[in-house]
Amino acid sequence: MAAPPEIGSALRRTTLFRRQDAAAPADPGGTLVRSLGRVDLIAMGVGAIVGAGIFVTTGVAAATKAGPAIVLSFVLAGAICVLVALCYSELASMTPVSGSAYTYTYATMGEVPAFLVGWNLLLEYAVAAAAVAIGWSGLFGAALNSLFGVTLPVAITAGPGSGGIVNLPAVLIVAALVAVLVFEVKVAAAVVKILVAVTIGVLVLVVAVGAPHLDAGNWTPFTPFGVNGIAAGAALAFFAYLGFDIVATSAEETRNPRRDLPWGIIGSVVVATVLYVAVSAVLTGVAPYSTLNNAAPVATALAAIGAGWIGKVILVASVIALTKGLLMLFYGQTRLVFAMSRDGLVPKSLSRTGSRGVPVRLSLILGAAVAVVAGLLPIDTVAELVNIGALFAFVVVALGVMLLRRTDPDRPRPFRVPLMPLVPIAAIAGCVWLATTFEALTWLRFLIWSAAGAALYLTYGRTRSVAGRDIAATGGTA
């Protein structure tokens, strides 16, 4: 039973539950330029999802988790992602502004839950960006050595904690991609489309080279680790899909967000699933799954059928894949912080945009922070925080869909989640199940980071919130 209007109104005026209409921000702040179309969005989503991991995760997951049934693991993981993507799509079509899960939570659950979602997503993007930059540096060095026989000195390829002085390639790639971001968003979209096309081209090449050498005997037994192996493989595979939510952060730069955002979000997950399934099927079909537990399983498997030359192609493709993935992580975090800044929950100066409609200052600040971390520190122990932060946001978005259907049933929904409430409930169940695979230490770190965010909100965001200030100005409780 819905709460009486007077009670609901009182709750919305309190600090914990005050909300704002995400479709019309309380303070427009900086203005972004709408220039992205449907193809741009799908390319950006695929660019965020399909990284260099497709050349590694598929083989390692097959060897250690599911065997040839890894194809079913990717289908299962993709299905969970589609459930979440459907929930994102309904809210994205209703609220065509930047911020993704943060913005949706603000509109459905209130300011404090929204801040915590944004705070954890910021960690997801920032840690992932630093880790990817470090990984890019390693692959770039390997490519230089493999193709040209050039070996970069450790002093400029590792931070102080790893025997060097600074990871210069990581710093330089961050600087280069930030330079791309400070131009109009359509420039970044064009770069991503080119890099995505090259990556997909290489994956198609892998499938085309391997397909004639498929041996059905390698698929027997198909489920050597049983049903539990398929589930374990899906848990690992799911995290290869993280990044599709970045598409939602582009809502304010999409020409027709109500129509095209669902296409971009769902389409990118479907394309990524097809690519993962095709590569894993070929990989386990040309080589025994037990031989794929190494750092370059795709290259190893294809070398065994006389296609050793493809190893260098994959190495270059991996560098390209990490480049586009890193660009999308930067894009996602700048648009997230832009939305939080415009709402007053972090300094409002960060939401200022330049003449091209891009938050230049914010891009430079976040780029500098990631460059420092990537250049000086090793990234390993906090990697799972990326995953748990994303799952937290996914669960909140699915809850938000159900909540908004109840509290605002008549609001126009250009895209509607089918089979309500089964889809969001299944999405939540899938995410909770995946979260149970984390170690206790990961949960502890998550709680500590969330507590730090709560402290920041109480000491800064609560008193500077635009929504709170507007409510107070009309005689409410801020």
Buried (B, 14 or more C-beta within 10 A) or exposed (E): EEEEEEEEEBBBBBBEBBBBEBBEBBBEBBEBBBBBBBBBBBBBBBBBBBBBBBBBBBBBBBBBBBBBBBBBBBBBBBBBBBBBBBBBBBBBBBBBBBBBBBBBBBBBBBBBBBBBBBBBBBBBBBBBBBBBBBBBBBBBBBBBEEEEEEEBEEEBBBBEEEEBBBBBBBBBBBEEBBEBBBBBBBBBBBBBBEBBEBBBEBBEBBBEBBEEBBEEEBBEEBBBBEEEBBBBBBBBBBBBBBBBBBBBBBBBBBEBBBBBBBBBBBBBBBBBBEBBBBBBBBBBBBBBBEBBBEEBBBBBBBBBBEBEEBBEBBBBBBBBBBBBBBBBBBBBBBBBBBBBBBBBBBEBEBBBBBEBBBBBBBBBBBBBBBBBBBBBBBBEEBEBBBBBBBBBBBBBBBBBBBBBBEBEEEEEBBBBBEEEBEBBBBBBBBBEBBBEBBEEEBEEBBEEBBEEBBEBBEEBBBEBBBBBBBBEEEEBEB
